[in-house]
Amino acid sequence: MDTNILLESGTNELEILEFKVADNHYGINVAKIREILLYQPVTPLPNSHPCVEGIFMPRDTMISVINLRRCLNITEPAETDGLFIITNFNKLNTAFHVDEVLGIHRVSWENIIKPDATISADDSAVSTGVVKLDDKLVVILDFEKIVSDINPETGLKVSDMDNYEERDRSSSPILIAEDSPLLSKLICECLRKAGYTNLIVNMNGQEAWDKLCEMNERGTVLDDVHCIITDIEMPLMDGHRLTKLVKENDVMKKIPVVIFSSLINEEIRLKGESLGADAQLTKPEIGKLVSAIDGLIEKYEANRK
């Protein structure tokens, strides 16, 4: 199955692969997928996490297989062997064992609804959003959280900040667009350790853009924001669309934009560059994020004097 479907950059659209586990319909951003394979026997690993089915080696590359039935607490046995969705994010190849693949849909981030707090606690949620497709609700799973719950080392390496020298950078305000409450909290924690205490936190690109526009109307945006950090995958407005809007604005385009996402690979990097992103980093590299921000803000503030 060819998943190499290119979208024009900054259109606020994404391709979702719809698949089934038991009778439930789920989705994954096609940008995360390398390929889809028929089920193959796997080699179990002793003392591994209960959700890890084992490992297999397609084309001499060892890949861990995560059983989504176990992750989603589905106990009844599968009726078919199913398929493997091979993903790449956070610089990691992982296979997810699903029952059936149904097809690809092009949707707008505007149509993806964030689950509310009554059904999705911040620390336990495995869904990043819900979208209506063909009169049914499809749950978009938080694959990064599934993997980091199994192996925390794949998430943000907050320990990278332990040796960072403390300094006062409160005069350098940073605007953040990140829809994951957990990741947003960790990013803010790391930035504060580095002295960046003036943080403007937003849950998606639309919220961030609305605030930037308000500041711009007041004529204060270049004083109020010295750097923008944005995720790519967010409901309502994604990070590529936010970057495009900022860099097309005659005033805001001077503000450095850092794309901080699990999706960064060669193709995604080219998209970010075409939109004018000043830096792009993968999510585990929190130490590199702070170093990149230091350099961009120093240059920005020097040019404003």
C-alpha positions as CSV (number, residue, x, y, z in Angstrom):
1,M,0.0,0.0,0.0
2,D,1.5,3.3,-1.0
3,T,1.3,5.8,1.8
4,N,3.6,8.4,0.2
5,I,0.8,10.9,-0.5
6,L,2.2,14.4,-0.6
7,L,0.0,17.3,0.5
8,E,0.7,20.9,-0.3
9,S,2.4,22.5,2.6
10,G,0.5,24.7,5.1
11,T,-3.1,23.9,3.9
12,N,-4.1,22.7,7.4
13,E,-5.0,19.2,5.9
14,L,-3.7,15.7,6.7
15,E,-4.2,12.2,5.4
16,I,-5.6,9.8,7.9
17,L,-5.4,6.0,7.6
18,E,-8.5,4.4,9.0
19,F,-8.1,0.9,10.6
20,K,-10.0,-1.4,12.9
21,V,-9.2,-3.1,16.1
22,A,-12.1,-5.4,17.1
23,D,-15.2,-3.5,16.1
24,N,-13.6,-0.1,16.8
25,H,-12.5,2.4,14.1
26,Y,-9.2,4.2,14.7
27,G,-7.0,6.6,12.7
28,I,-3.3,7.5,12.3
29,N,-1.7,10.4,10.4
30,V,-0.3,9.0,7.2
31,A,2.8,11.1,7.8
32,K,3.8,8.7,10.5
33,I,3.5,5.6,8.3
34,R,6.4,3.9,6.4
35,E,4.5,0.9,5.0
36,I,1.8,-1.6,5.8
37,L,2.6,-5.3,5.8
38,L,0.6,-8.5,6.2
39,Y,1.0,-10.2,9.5
40,Q,4.2,-12.1,10.0
41,P,5.2,-14.4,12.9
42,V,7.2,-12.5,15.6
43,T,9.8,-13.6,18.1
44,P,8.6,-12.9,21.7
45,L,11.0,-11.2,24.0
46,P,11.4,-12.4,27.6
47,N,10.4,-9.9,30.3
48,S,9.1,-7.4,27.8
49,H,6.1,-5.0,28.3
50,P,2.8,-6.8,28.1
51,C,1.8,-4.8,25.1
52,V,4.9,-5.7,23.2
53,E,4.2,-8.8,21.0
54,G,7.8,-9.3,20.1
55,I,10.2,-8.4,17.2
56,F,10.5,-9.2,13.6
57,M,13.0,-8.4,10.9
58,P,11.7,-7.2,7.5
59,R,14.6,-6.4,5.1
60,D,17.3,-6.9,7.9
61,T,15.8,-4.2,10.1
62,M,14.7,-5.3,13.6
63,I,11.3,-3.7,14.5
64,S,9.4,-4.1,17.8
65,V,5.7,-5.1,17.4
66,I,3.1,-3.5,19.6
67,N,-0.2,-5.3,20.0
68,L,-2.9,-2.6,19.9
69,R,-5.6,-5.0,21.2
70,R,-3.5,-5.3,24.5
71,C,-2.9,-1.5,24.6
72,L,-6.6,-0.8,24.3
73,N,-7.6,-3.6,26.8
74,I,-9.5,-5.6,24.2
75,T,-9.6,-9.2,25.5
76,E,-11.6,-11.1,22.9
77,P,-9.4,-13.0,20.4
78,A,-8.9,-11.6,16.9
79,E,-10.7,-13.2,14.0
80,T,-7.8,-12.7,11.6
81,D,-4.0,-12.5,11.7
82,G,-4.4,-8.8,10.8
83,L,-1.7,-6.5,9.5
84,F,1.3,-4.5,10.7
85,I,1.3,-0.7,10.3
86,I,5.0,0.2,10.3
87,T,5.5,3.7,11.7
88,N,8.4,6.1,12.0
89,F,8.3,9.0,14.5
90,N,10.7,10.2,17.2
91,K,13.5,8.6,15.1
92,L,12.0,5.2,15.9
93,N,10.6,2.4,13.7
94,T,7.7,0.6,15.3
95,A,5.1,-1.9,14.1
96,F,1.5,-1.7,15.4
97,H,-0.6,-4.9,15.0
98,V,-4.1,-4.1,13.9
99,D,-7.0,-6.2,12.6
100,E,-8.0,-4.5,9.4
101,V,-7.0,-1.4,7.3
102,L,-9.9,0.4,5.7
103,G,-8.5,3.3,3.6
104,I,-7.1,6.8,3.6
105,H,-9.1,10.0,4.0
106,R,-8.0,13.6,3.5
107,V,-9.4,15.8,6.3
108,S,-8.9,19.3,7.7
109,W,-7.5,19.8,11.2
110,E,-10.5,22.1,11.7
111,N,-12.7,19.0,11.7
112,I,-10.7,17.1,14.3
113,I,-12.3,17.4,17.7
114,K,-10.2,17.2,20.9
115,P,-11.7,14.8,23.4
116,D,-13.0,16.7,26.5
117,A,-11.7,16.1,30.0
118,T,-14.7,13.9,31.0
119,I,-13.5,11.1,28.7
120,S,-9.9,11.9,28.3
121,A,-7.7,12.5,31.4
122,D,-4.4,14.3,30.6
123,D,-2.2,11.5,31.9
124,S,-4.1,8.5,30.7
125,A,-5.5,9.5,27.3
126,V,-4.5,7.5,24.3
127,S,-6.5,9.7,21.9
128,T,-5.5,13.0,20.3
129,G,-8.8,13.7,18.6
130,V,-12.0,12.4,17.0
131,V,-13.1,12.9,13.4
132,K,-16.4,12.0,11.7
133,L,-15.8,10.0,8.5
134,D,-18.7,8.5,6.5
135,D,-21.2,8.9,9.3
136,K,-19.0,7.2,11.9
137,L,-16.6,8.5,14.5
138,V,-13.0,7.6,14.1
139,V,-10.6,8.0,17.1
140,I,-7.1,9.2,16.3
141,L,-4.8,7.4,18.6
142,D,-1.9,9.0,20.4
143,F,0.8,6.7,19.2
144,E,3.6,8.7,20.8
145,K,2.0,8.2,24.2
146,I,1.4,4.5,23.6
147,V,5.1,4.1,22.8
148,S,6.4,6.3,25.6
149,D,4.2,4.5,28.2
150,I,6.0,1.3,27.1
151,N,9.4,2.9,26.9
152,P,9.7,6.3,28.6
153,E,13.1,6.9,27.0
154,T,11.4,7.5,23.7
155,G,9.6,10.6,25.1
156,L,11.1,13.9,26.0
157,K,14.5,13.5,27.6
158,V,14.0,16.0,30.4
159,S,17.3,14.8,32.0
160,D,19.1,16.6,29.2
161,M,18.3,19.8,31.1
162,D,19.9,18.7,34.4
163,N,23.2,20.3,33.7
164,Y,21.8,23.4,32.1
165,E,23.0,26.6,33.7
166,E,20.4,28.8,35.4
167,R,20.0,32.3,34.0
168,D,17.2,34.9,33.8
169,R,15.7,35.0,30.3
170,S,12.3,36.3,31.5
171,S,12.7,39.3,29.1
172,S,12.5,36.9,26.1
173,P,8.8,35.8,25.8
174,I,8.1,32.5,24.0
175,L,4.8,31.5,22.5
176,I,4.1,27.7,22.5
177,A,1.5,25.8,20.5
178,E,1.3,22.2,21.7
179,D,-2.0,20.2,22.1
180,S,-0.6,17.5,24.4
181,P,-1.1,18.7,28.0
182,L,1.7,16.4,29.2
183,L,4.2,17.5,26.5
184,S,3.3,21.1,27.0
185,K,4.0,20.8,30.7
186,L,7.3,19.1,30.1
187,I,8.4,21.7,27.5
188,C,7.5,24.5,29.8
189,E,9.4,22.8,32.7
190,C,12.5,22.5,30.5
191,L,12.3,26.1,29.2
192,R,11.9,27.4,32.8
193,K,15.0,25.5,33.8
194,A,16.8,27.3,31.0
195,G,15.6,30.7,32.4
196,Y,12.7,31.2,29.9
197,T,9.9,32.0,32.4
198,N,7.8,34.3,30.2
199,L,5.8,31.6,28.3
200,I,2.5,32.0,26.4
201,V,1.0,28.5,26.2
202,N,-1.6,27.5,23.6
203,M,-3.5,24.2,23.0
204,N,-3.4,24.4,19.2
205,G,-2.3,26.5,16.3
206,Q,-5.6,28.4,16.0
207,E,-5.4,29.6,19.6
208,A,-1.8,30.7,19.0
209,W,-2.6,32.5,15.8
210,D,-5.6,34.3,17.4
211,K,-3.2,35.6,20.2
212,L,-0.6,36.7,17.6
213,C,-3.2,38.6,15.7
214,E,-4.5,40.4,18.8
215,M,-0.9,41.4,19.6
216,N,-0.3,42.5,16.0
217,E,-3.5,44.6,16.1
218,R,-2.2,46.3,19.3
219,G,1.2,46.9,17.5
220,T,3.1,44.9,20.2
221,V,3.6,41.5,18.7
222,L,7.4,41.9,18.1
223,D,7.8,42.9,21.8
224,D,5.4,40.3,23.1
225,V,6.8,37.3,21.3
226,H,10.5,36.7,20.6
227,C,10.2,33.1,19.5
228,I,7.4,30.6,18.5
229,I,7.6,26.9,19.3
230,T,5.0,24.8,17.5
231,D,4.0,21.1,17.2
232,I,2.8,19.9,13.8
233,E,-0.2,17.7,14.7
234,M,-2.9,19.8,16.4
235,P,-6.7,20.1,16.2
236,L,-8.2,23.2,14.5
237,M,-4.9,24.4,13.0
238,D,-1.7,22.4,12.6
239,G,1.9,23.8,13.0
240,H,2.6,23.9,9.3
241,R,-0.4,26.2,8.7
242,L,0.6,28.4,11.7
243,T,4.2,28.7,10.3
244,K,2.8,29.6,6.9
245,L,0.6,32.3,8.3
246,V,3.3,33.8,10.5
247,K,5.9,33.9,7.7
248,E,3.5,35.4,5.2
249,N,2.7,38.3,7.6
250,D,4.7,41.4,6.9
251,V,5.3,42.1,10.6
252,M,5.3,38.6,12.2
253,K,7.7,37.1,9.7
254,K,10.6,38.5,11.7
255,I,9.8,36.2,14.7
256,P,11.7,32.9,14.6
257,V,9.6,29.8,14.4
258,V,10.8,26.4,15.7
259,I,8.9,23.3,14.7
260,F,9.2,20.8,17.5
261,S,7.5,17.5,16.4
262,S,7.8,13.7,16.5
263,L,7.2,13.7,12.8
264,I,10.5,15.4,11.6
265,N,12.0,13.3,8.8
266,E,13.6,14.4,5.5
267,E,10.2,14.9,3.7
268,I,8.6,16.8,6.6
269,R,11.8,18.9,7.0
270,L,11.6,20.0,3.4
271,K,8.0,21.1,4.0
272,G,9.0,23.1,7.0
273,E,11.8,24.8,5.2
274,S,9.5,25.7,2.3
275,L,7.2,27.4,4.8
276,G,10.0,29.4,6.4
277,A,10.6,27.5,9.7
278,D,13.8,28.8,11.3
279,A,14.6,25.4,13.0
280,Q,13.0,21.9,13.2
281,L,13.7,19.3,15.9
282,T,12.3,16.0,16.9
283,K,10.5,15.7,20.2
284,P,13.1,13.7,22.2
285,E,15.8,16.4,21.6
286,I,14.7,18.9,24.3
287,G,18.3,19.9,25.0
288,K,18.8,20.8,21.3
289,L,15.5,22.7,21.4
290,V,16.8,25.0,24.1
291,S,20.2,25.5,22.3
292,A,18.3,26.3,19.0
293,I,16.1,28.8,20.9
294,D,19.0,30.5,22.5
295,G,20.7,31.2,19.1
296,L,17.5,32.3,17.4
297,I,16.4,34.6,20.2
298,E,19.9,36.1,20.5
299,K,19.9,36.9,16.8
300,Y,16.3,38.2,16.9
301,E,16.9,40.5,19.8
302,A,20.2,41.8,18.4
303,N,18.5,42.7,15.1
304,R,15.8,44.7,17.0
305,K,18.2,46.9,18.9
